[in-house]
Amino acid sequence: MSAAEPATADAKPSIRDPSGLLLWLRIFAGAAILAYLAEGVAKGLTWALYARYLALARADAERIDQLATYAGYALMAAFWLSAFMTLRLTYRLTKNLHTVGGDSDIPSPGWAVGCYFVPLVNLVMPALLVNRIWRRTHQLSGEGEKPSAIIGWWWGLWIVTAICSWIATVMTGSSHQPDANVSRETHTIALALFTTYLLGRALCAVLLLTIFGQLVRAQRAIRDFSMFD
């Protein structure tokens, strides 16, 4: 019993492989990307109709509306599932850093998740915390200071698309059933903004998968190093 104690005391803490969580994120975010694109195409076609760049039969226009509706339902489910997996993966990545010895800049796992729910703070803090996780993870994996500009592009695009959606909603009253009193010109502008929002969010999801994919790969490298040390 006593002979085993020194080995236990000297054993290095191991981190949990986040690959399984990444797989689920890829599944749900992939579904969200398809839904964003489908609804974005439908909104874009509707914009072209309102702007008189496109002429379609009434039946075809109704099919486009149906596509937008069904894609919207699918997007709602895929978005929330993707958000849930993003939070779970963020928690795991942060906890792994604390397990191997994160520096003082690394947030607690709880705050890394909780900052998304604090008004105003969630406009800036998620990107800052992901950037800290990125920096420390790549330092520990032996890659040094790896450029993190992709995080700025991801979060900047997220904020810009949110603004586009908000402006369009204010202009029309809704993204799905606009106010009948809204002029054709106003609705045309709003549709262009909604299309920009949807296609931009699809790109956001691609950037998100790229960021977290690289983080998981780097943390797997840390895990392998710790296993063979």
C-alpha positions as CSV (number, residue, x, y, z in Angstrom):
1,M,0.0,0.0,0.0
2,S,2.7,2.4,1.0
3,A,4.8,1.5,-2.0
4,A,2.1,2.6,-4.3
5,E,1.7,5.9,-2.6
6,P,4.8,7.6,-4.1
7,A,3.7,6.6,-7.6
8,T,0.2,8.1,-7.0
9,A,1.7,11.3,-5.6
10,D,4.0,11.6,-8.6
11,A,1.4,10.8,-11.2
12,K,0.6,13.8,-13.4
13,P,-3.1,14.8,-13.8
14,S,-4.5,13.8,-17.1
15,I,-7.0,15.7,-19.2
16,R,-10.1,14.4,-20.8
17,D,-10.2,14.0,-24.6
18,P,-12.7,16.5,-26.0
19,S,-13.0,14.8,-29.4
20,G,-16.4,13.3,-28.6
21,L,-17.9,16.7,-27.8
22,L,-16.3,18.1,-31.0
23,L,-18.0,15.4,-33.0
24,W,-21.4,16.3,-31.7
25,L,-20.7,20.0,-32.3
26,R,-19.8,19.2,-35.9
27,I,-23.0,17.3,-36.4
28,F,-25.3,20.0,-35.0
29,A,-23.3,23.0,-36.4
30,G,-23.2,21.3,-39.8
31,A,-27.0,21.0,-39.6
32,A,-27.2,24.6,-38.7
33,I,-25.0,25.6,-41.6
34,L,-27.3,23.8,-44.0
35,A,-30.4,25.4,-42.5
36,Y,-28.8,28.9,-42.6
37,L,-27.9,28.4,-46.2
38,A,-31.4,27.1,-47.1
39,E,-33.2,29.9,-45.4
40,G,-30.6,32.4,-46.7
41,V,-31.3,31.3,-50.3
42,A,-35.0,31.5,-49.8
43,K,-34.7,35.0,-48.3
44,G,-32.4,36.0,-51.2
45,L,-34.9,34.8,-53.8
46,T,-37.7,36.6,-52.0
47,W,-35.5,39.8,-52.0
48,A,-34.9,39.4,-55.7
49,L,-38.7,39.2,-56.2
50,Y,-39.4,42.3,-54.2
51,A,-36.6,44.1,-55.9
52,R,-38.0,43.0,-59.3
53,Y,-34.8,41.3,-60.3
54,L,-36.7,38.0,-60.6
55,A,-40.1,37.0,-61.8
56,L,-41.8,33.8,-60.7
57,A,-45.2,32.2,-60.8
58,R,-47.2,32.5,-57.6
59,A,-46.9,28.8,-56.9
60,D,-43.1,29.0,-57.1
61,A,-43.1,32.0,-54.8
62,E,-45.2,30.0,-52.3
63,R,-42.7,27.2,-52.5
64,I,-39.9,29.6,-51.6
65,D,-41.9,30.8,-48.6
66,Q,-42.4,27.1,-47.5
67,L,-38.6,26.5,-47.8
68,A,-37.9,29.5,-45.6
69,T,-40.4,28.3,-43.0
70,Y,-39.2,24.7,-42.9
71,A,-35.5,25.9,-42.9
72,G,-36.4,28.3,-40.0
73,Y,-37.8,25.4,-37.9
74,A,-34.8,23.2,-38.6
75,L,-32.4,26.1,-37.8
76,M,-34.1,26.8,-34.5
77,A,-33.4,23.2,-33.4
78,A,-29.9,23.0,-34.8
79,F,-28.9,26.4,-33.4
80,W,-29.8,25.6,-29.8
81,L,-28.2,22.1,-30.0
82,S,-25.1,23.7,-31.4
83,A,-25.1,26.3,-28.7
84,F,-25.4,23.7,-26.0
85,M,-22.5,21.7,-27.4
86,T,-20.4,24.8,-27.8
87,L,-20.9,25.6,-24.1
88,R,-20.1,22.0,-23.1
89,L,-16.9,22.0,-25.2
90,T,-15.8,25.4,-23.9
91,Y,-16.3,24.1,-20.4
92,R,-14.2,21.0,-21.1
93,L,-11.4,22.8,-22.8
94,T,-11.2,25.3,-20.0
95,K,-11.3,22.6,-17.3
96,N,-8.5,20.7,-19.1
97,L,-6.3,23.8,-19.0
98,H,-6.9,24.0,-15.2
99,T,-6.1,20.4,-14.9
100,V,-2.6,20.7,-16.5
101,G,-2.0,24.1,-14.9
102,G,-3.5,27.1,-16.6
103,D,-2.1,30.6,-15.9
104,S,-4.0,33.4,-14.1
105,D,-5.6,34.6,-17.4
106,I,-7.5,31.4,-17.9
107,P,-11.1,31.8,-16.7
108,S,-12.8,29.3,-14.5
109,P,-14.9,26.7,-16.5
110,G,-18.1,28.2,-15.0
111,W,-17.3,31.7,-16.1
112,A,-16.2,30.6,-19.5
113,V,-19.7,29.4,-20.0
114,G,-21.6,31.9,-17.9
115,C,-20.2,35.0,-19.7
116,Y,-22.4,34.2,-22.7
117,F,-25.5,34.9,-20.6
118,V,-24.5,38.2,-19.0
119,P,-26.0,41.2,-20.9
120,L,-23.4,43.6,-22.4
121,V,-20.5,41.4,-21.1
122,N,-21.5,38.8,-23.7
123,L,-20.8,41.3,-26.5
124,V,-17.0,41.1,-25.8
125,M,-16.0,38.6,-23.2
126,P,-16.7,35.3,-25.0
127,A,-14.2,36.2,-27.7
128,L,-11.6,37.4,-25.2
129,L,-11.9,34.2,-23.2
130,V,-11.7,31.9,-26.2
131,N,-8.6,33.9,-27.2
132,R,-7.0,33.1,-23.8
133,I,-7.9,29.5,-24.1
134,W,-6.5,29.4,-27.6
135,R,-3.2,31.1,-26.5
136,R,-2.6,28.9,-23.5
137,T,-3.6,25.7,-25.3
138,H,-1.2,26.2,-28.1
139,Q,1.6,27.2,-25.7
140,L,1.2,24.0,-23.8
141,S,1.0,21.9,-26.9
142,G,4.4,23.2,-28.0
143,E,3.1,25.3,-30.9
144,G,4.0,28.6,-29.2
145,E,2.2,31.8,-30.1
146,K,-0.2,30.7,-32.9
147,P,-2.0,33.6,-34.7
148,S,-5.6,33.9,-33.4
149,A,-7.0,36.4,-35.9
150,I,-9.7,33.8,-36.8
151,I,-11.3,34.4,-33.4
152,G,-11.7,38.1,-34.1
153,W,-13.2,37.4,-37.5
154,W,-15.6,34.8,-36.0
155,W,-16.9,37.1,-33.2
156,G,-16.8,40.3,-35.3
157,L,-19.0,38.6,-38.0
158,W,-21.3,37.3,-35.2
159,I,-21.9,40.9,-33.9
160,V,-22.3,42.4,-37.4
161,T,-24.9,39.8,-38.4
162,A,-26.7,40.3,-35.1
163,I,-27.0,44.0,-35.9
164,C,-28.2,43.2,-39.4
165,S,-31.0,41.0,-38.0
166,W,-32.0,43.6,-35.4
167,I,-32.2,46.4,-37.9
168,A,-34.3,44.3,-40.3
169,T,-36.6,43.2,-37.6
170,V,-37.1,46.8,-36.5
171,M,-37.9,47.8,-40.1
172,T,-40.4,45.1,-40.7
173,G,-41.7,43.9,-37.3
174,S,-40.6,40.3,-37.9
175,S,-38.3,38.1,-39.9
176,H,-41.1,35.9,-41.0
177,Q,-44.4,37.8,-41.1
178,P,-43.7,41.5,-41.8
179,D,-46.2,44.2,-41.0
180,A,-48.6,44.7,-43.9
181,N,-48.1,48.4,-43.6
182,V,-44.4,48.2,-44.4
183,S,-43.6,49.6,-47.8
184,R,-42.2,47.5,-50.6
185,E,-38.9,49.4,-50.5
186,T,-38.5,49.0,-46.8
187,H,-39.2,45.3,-47.0
188,T,-36.8,44.9,-49.8
189,I,-34.0,46.5,-47.7
190,A,-35.0,44.3,-44.7
191,L,-34.9,41.2,-46.9
192,A,-31.3,42.0,-48.0
193,L,-30.3,42.4,-44.4
194,F,-31.9,39.2,-43.4
195,T,-30.1,37.4,-46.2
196,T,-26.8,38.9,-45.1
197,Y,-27.5,37.8,-41.6
198,L,-28.3,34.2,-42.6
199,L,-25.4,33.7,-44.9
200,G,-23.1,35.5,-42.5
201,R,-24.1,33.2,-39.7
202,A,-23.4,30.2,-41.9
203,L,-19.8,31.5,-42.2
204,C,-19.7,32.1,-38.4
205,A,-20.5,28.4,-37.8
206,V,-17.7,27.4,-40.2
207,L,-15.2,29.6,-38.3
208,L,-16.5,28.3,-35.0
209,L,-15.8,24.7,-36.1
210,T,-12.4,25.7,-37.4
211,I,-11.5,27.4,-34.1
212,F,-12.7,24.6,-31.8
213,G,-11.3,21.9,-34.1
214,Q,-7.8,23.4,-33.7
215,L,-8.3,23.7,-30.0
216,V,-9.3,20.1,-29.7
217,R,-6.4,18.9,-31.8
218,A,-3.9,20.9,-29.7
219,Q,-5.4,19.6,-26.4
220,R,-5.2,16.1,-27.7
221,A,-1.5,16.8,-28.3
222,I,-1.1,18.0,-24.7
223,R,-2.9,14.8,-23.5
224,D,-0.5,12.6,-25.6
225,F,2.6,14.5,-24.2
226,S,1.4,14.0,-20.7
227,M,0.7,10.3,-21.2
228,F,4.2,9.6,-22.5
229,D,6.2,11.9,-20.2
